[in-house]
Amino acid sequence: MKNKKIPSDIAAAIRQSAIDGWDDDAVMVAHTIETEKAAYLELEALDFGTAAGFRESIIAAVSEISEGWDERLSMAKLEIEAFQELHAARFDGVPAKEISRLKNEAEQ
């Protein structure tokens, strides 16, 4: 991941956020920048598996909730895990029409 380049606008926003959050604590500013950049790169490289078709909507949703890349990454991982669990779930005994209705409702 270290070989990947972070877009300059995102790098600048990460840096400014770290400075805004930690002001005169240079060690924490540096740590926050490193952590946020790593999280950004990991999110960009993240394998969405069966949720690949929802990659952009998952990223958009977690981005609305959080400005921090580390938190976005954590939330995206949880969303992917939930999607994969639902995708693999078996609903024996539940009518197909009801499953379809619930899927449609969940997509809204």
N, C-alpha and C positions, 0 to 999 in steps of 0.2 A: 504494500500500500504506500510505502514511503516514496516510490517512484512516480506516483500520480501527482498531478499538479492541481491545486485548488484554485478555482477562479479568483481573480484579484478582488472582485467585489465581495465575495464571500469571506476571503481571508481578511479583508479590511473590516468587515462587520464583526467577525470573530474577535479581532484585535480590539476594536472599539468597545465591544461588549465586555471584554475582560478588563479593560481599563476602567470602564464605567462601574463595574462590579467590585473591583479590588483597589482602585485608585492608586494609593501610594505603596501597596504591597507588591513589589516587583516579582517576588518569588511566586505568589499566587497568580499574578497576571500571566507569567510565563507558563505556569502549570495549566491554567485555564485555556490558554491559547493552544498548547500542545494537545490537551484532552479533546477540545472541540474540533481541532483539525483532524485528529485521528478518528473521531466519531463521524465527521463529515465523509471522510474517505471510506470508512467502513460501511456507512449507509449507501454510498454510491456503488459499492462493490457487493452489497448484500444480495444473496440468492433468495428470491421471493418464492421459489418452488412453485407449488400449485397456485399461489396467489400472484403469480407473475402478471396476469392480466389486470390486476388491480394495483400494480406498483405505483403508478402516478397518483391514484386516488388515495392510497394509504399515505404516501409521502405528503400530499396536500393536506390531508386530515391531521396528521401529527404536527405539521408545520403551523396550522391554525392554532393549535393548543400550546405549542412551546416555541420559543425563539432559540433555545439552546440545542446544538446538534447532538450532544450526548443524550439528552432527554428524548429528542426525536428518534434517535436510534433505538433506545430502550422501548419506546412506545411502538415503533414499527415492528420490532421483533415480537412483541406481545400480540400485535394485530395479525402478523403472519402465522404465529403459532395457533391463534384462535381460528383463523381461516382454515389452516391445515387440519385441525381437529374436527371442525365442522365438515370439511370436505371428506374426511375419512370415516365420519360417523355413519352408523347404520341405523335406520329408522324402521325396523321391521314392525309391521302392524299399523303403521301410520299410512293412511291413504296417500297415493301419489299426488292427488289434487291438493291436499292440505300441505304437503311438502313444497309443492310448487308455489302455493300462496305465500307460505312463510319465506321462501327464498326471494320472491318478488318484494315482499314487505321489507326484508332485510336490505335489499339493494337500494331502497329509497333513502 
